[in-house]
Amino acid sequence: MAYIDTRTPRDRAKSIAGVIVVHGAAAYALLVGLQVTGMIEDVPRLTGETIVKVPVEPPPPPTPEVTPESTSTPQTYVHVPPKPLDLTTEMPPIEVRDVPLPPIPDVTTDLFPKPEVTPAAQATPAFDPVAPRPRNDPGQWVTTADYRSSWINREFTGVARFRVEVGTDGRAKSCTITGSSGHSELDGATCDLVTRRARFEAGLDGTGAKTSATWSSAVSWQLPD
């Protein structure tokens, strides 16, 4: 961008003259400042001497603060013994009088029902339990006539132990082999024959009533002659 200088030649001359004056004043001030106006005197040298140490008094110690003692007087307790009781004082006599009581009315016991006394039940005499016992001959329950020919041919022998349950009617209700004869045929025949042929007197309990019970025995199977 171009600028147009509107100053006149006279104004330019004034500006140049002002600049020259300023430069001249600055040069003069510089010359005056650097000019030496006098001689510098020699500085005397220090000579070695004995240095005397001047004692320095220490500061006085601080004055302790004194706390005034308490002027209060300590309390003194005086023990005063209790005043003994005067037991010699006579008590006024007490007058005792009989106070008559009102008559007590008769008490009627009929107002309350009398308890009924129930007689104690008489204890039933206890009985020793009685086991069943055969009513017919046990030797006839199983005989040699009950041997089958096949058992004889194979020579089946042995002892069959059994236990029967006897009912209140005296009959054998069930039979159990407790010891085998060694042959199941003889064991089965033993229970079958005893159940059909045995008759018993029923067992009794502790009150004397008939009860079911068990009875045990054995049958010896031997070959007939």
C-alpha positions as CSV (number, residue, x, y, z in Angstrom):
1,M,0.0,0.0,0.0
2,A,1.5,3.5,-0.9
3,Y,1.5,6.5,1.4
4,I,1.6,10.1,0.2
5,D,4.0,12.4,2.1
6,T,2.2,15.7,2.7
7,R,4.9,17.4,4.6
8,T,6.5,20.6,3.1
9,P,10.3,21.1,2.6
10,R,10.3,23.5,5.5
11,D,8.9,20.9,7.8
12,R,11.5,18.4,6.7
13,A,14.3,20.9,7.5
14,K,12.9,21.4,11.0
15,S,12.9,17.6,11.6
16,I,16.5,17.2,10.4
17,A,17.7,20.1,12.6
18,G,16.0,18.6,15.7
19,V,17.7,15.2,15.1
20,I,21.1,16.9,14.8
21,V,20.6,18.8,18.1
22,V,19.6,15.6,19.9
23,H,22.7,13.7,18.7
24,G,25.0,16.6,19.6
25,A,23.7,16.8,23.1
26,A,24.2,13.1,23.6
27,A,27.8,13.2,22.4
28,Y,28.6,16.1,24.7
29,A,27.2,14.3,27.7
30,L,29.3,11.3,26.9
31,L,32.5,13.3,26.7
32,V,31.8,15.1,30.0
33,G,31.1,11.9,31.8
34,L,34.4,10.3,30.7
35,Q,36.6,13.3,31.6
36,V,38.9,12.7,34.7
37,T,38.7,15.7,37.0
38,G,41.4,14.6,39.6
39,M,44.0,12.1,40.8
40,I,43.1,9.1,42.9
41,E,45.0,9.1,46.2
42,D,46.8,5.9,47.2
43,V,44.8,3.8,49.5
44,P,46.9,3.0,52.6
45,R,47.7,-0.6,53.1
46,L,46.7,-2.4,56.2
47,T,49.6,-3.4,58.5
48,G,49.6,-6.5,60.7
49,E,48.8,-5.7,64.3
50,T,47.8,-7.7,67.3
51,I,44.1,-7.9,67.6
52,V,43.0,-7.6,71.1
53,K,39.8,-9.6,71.9
54,V,37.6,-7.4,73.9
55,P,35.7,-9.6,76.4
56,V,32.0,-9.4,76.0
57,E,30.0,-9.5,79.2
58,P,27.4,-12.3,79.1
59,P,23.9,-11.1,79.5
60,P,22.5,-11.3,83.1
61,P,20.5,-14.5,83.8
62,P,16.8,-14.0,83.7
63,T,15.2,-13.2,87.0
64,P,13.0,-16.1,88.0
65,E,9.4,-15.2,88.6
66,V,8.5,-15.7,92.2
67,T,5.0,-17.0,92.6
68,P,3.6,-15.9,95.9
69,E,2.6,-18.8,98.1
70,S,-1.0,-19.2,98.9
71,T,-1.9,-17.7,102.2
72,S,-5.0,-19.9,102.6
73,T,-5.1,-21.7,105.9
74,P,-5.6,-25.5,105.7
75,Q,-9.0,-26.6,107.0
76,T,-8.9,-28.6,110.2
77,Y,-11.5,-31.2,110.9
78,V,-12.5,-31.9,114.4
79,H,-14.0,-35.3,115.1
80,V,-17.0,-35.0,117.5
81,P,-17.9,-38.3,119.1
82,P,-21.6,-39.2,119.0
83,K,-23.5,-38.5,122.2
84,P,-24.0,-41.7,124.1
85,L,-27.6,-42.8,124.6
86,D,-29.1,-42.4,127.9
87,L,-30.3,-45.8,128.9
88,T,-31.2,-44.8,132.4
89,T,-34.4,-43.0,131.4
90,E,-37.4,-44.8,132.8
91,M,-40.2,-45.6,130.4
92,P,-43.7,-45.0,131.5
93,P,-45.5,-48.2,132.5
94,I,-47.8,-49.7,129.9
95,E,-51.3,-50.6,131.0
96,V,-52.4,-54.0,129.8
97,R,-56.2,-54.6,129.7
98,D,-58.2,-57.7,128.7
99,V,-60.3,-57.0,125.6
100,P,-63.4,-59.1,125.5
101,L,-63.9,-60.9,122.2
102,P,-67.3,-61.3,120.5
103,P,-68.9,-64.8,120.7
104,I,-68.0,-67.1,117.9
105,P,-71.1,-68.5,116.1
106,D,-71.6,-72.2,115.8
107,V,-70.2,-73.7,112.7
108,T,-72.5,-76.0,110.8
109,T,-70.8,-78.8,108.9
110,D,-73.8,-79.7,106.9
111,L,-73.1,-76.9,104.4
112,F,-70.3,-78.9,102.8
113,P,-71.0,-82.3,101.2
114,K,-69.2,-85.2,102.7
115,P,-66.7,-86.9,100.5
116,E,-67.7,-90.3,99.3
117,V,-65.4,-93.1,100.2
118,T,-64.9,-95.5,97.4
119,P,-63.8,-98.9,98.6
120,A,-60.5,-100.0,97.2
121,A,-60.7,-102.6,94.5
122,Q,-59.6,-105.9,95.7
123,A,-56.5,-107.1,94.0
124,T,-56.9,-110.2,91.8
125,P,-54.6,-112.9,93.0
126,A,-51.8,-113.5,90.5
127,F,-51.2,-116.9,89.0
128,D,-48.1,-118.3,87.6
129,P,-48.4,-118.8,83.8
130,V,-49.0,-122.4,82.9
131,A,-47.6,-123.8,79.6
132,P,-49.8,-126.0,77.4
133,R,-49.6,-129.8,78.1
134,P,-50.6,-132.7,75.9
135,R,-54.1,-134.1,76.4
136,N,-53.5,-137.3,74.4
137,D,-50.5,-139.6,74.1
138,P,-47.6,-137.9,72.1
139,G,-46.2,-141.4,71.3
140,Q,-49.2,-142.0,69.1
141,W,-48.7,-138.7,67.1
142,V,-46.0,-140.4,64.8
143,T,-45.5,-144.1,64.6
144,T,-43.6,-146.6,62.4
145,A,-46.8,-147.2,60.5
146,D,-46.3,-143.7,59.1
147,Y,-43.1,-144.8,57.3
148,R,-43.5,-144.8,53.6
149,S,-42.0,-147.7,51.7
150,S,-39.8,-145.4,49.6
151,W,-38.3,-143.9,52.8
152,I,-37.7,-147.4,54.1
153,N,-36.0,-148.4,50.9
154,R,-33.7,-145.4,51.1
155,E,-33.3,-145.9,54.8
156,F,-34.4,-142.4,55.9
157,T,-33.8,-142.0,59.7
158,G,-33.2,-139.1,62.0
159,V,-34.6,-136.9,64.8
160,A,-36.9,-134.0,63.8
161,R,-37.2,-131.2,66.4
162,F,-40.3,-129.0,66.2
163,R,-42.3,-126.3,67.9
164,V,-46.1,-125.8,67.7
165,E,-48.3,-122.9,68.6
166,V,-51.2,-124.0,70.7
167,G,-54.4,-122.0,70.6
168,T,-56.9,-121.4,73.4
169,D,-58.9,-124.4,72.0
170,G,-56.0,-126.8,72.6
171,R,-55.2,-127.4,68.9
172,A,-51.9,-126.9,67.2
173,K,-52.2,-123.8,65.0
174,S,-48.8,-123.9,63.3
175,C,-45.6,-126.0,63.4
176,T,-42.0,-125.1,62.8
177,I,-39.0,-127.4,62.5
178,T,-36.3,-126.2,64.8
179,G,-33.9,-129.1,64.1
180,S,-33.8,-131.0,60.9
181,S,-33.6,-134.8,60.7
182,G,-31.5,-134.5,57.6
183,H,-34.4,-135.4,55.3
184,S,-37.0,-132.9,54.2
185,E,-39.5,-135.7,53.7
186,L,-39.3,-136.7,57.4
187,D,-39.4,-133.0,58.5
188,G,-42.5,-132.3,56.5
189,A,-44.2,-135.5,57.8
190,T,-43.4,-134.6,61.4
191,C,-45.2,-131.2,61.3
192,D,-48.1,-132.6,59.3
193,L,-48.8,-135.5,61.6
194,V,-48.4,-133.5,64.9
195,T,-50.7,-130.7,63.7
196,R,-53.4,-133.2,62.8
197,R,-53.1,-135.5,65.8
198,A,-51.9,-133.5,68.8
199,R,-54.4,-132.2,71.4
200,F,-53.5,-130.0,74.4
201,E,-54.7,-128.4,77.5
202,A,-54.5,-124.7,76.7
203,G,-52.0,-122.5,78.5
204,L,-53.0,-120.0,81.2
205,D,-51.7,-116.5,81.7
206,G,-51.0,-114.6,85.0
207,T,-54.7,-114.0,85.6
208,G,-55.7,-117.6,85.1
209,A,-57.2,-117.0,81.6
210,K,-56.5,-119.3,78.7
211,T,-53.9,-117.9,76.3
212,S,-52.0,-119.0,73.2
213,A,-48.6,-120.5,73.9
214,T,-45.9,-122.7,72.3
215,W,-44.9,-126.3,73.0
216,S,-41.7,-128.0,71.8
217,S,-40.7,-131.6,71.4
218,A,-39.0,-134.0,68.9
219,V,-39.8,-137.1,66.9
220,S,-37.2,-139.9,66.4
221,W,-37.7,-141.6,63.0
222,Q,-36.4,-145.2,63.1
223,L,-36.8,-148.0,60.6
224,P,-39.4,-150.6,61.6
225,D,-38.2,-154.2,62.4
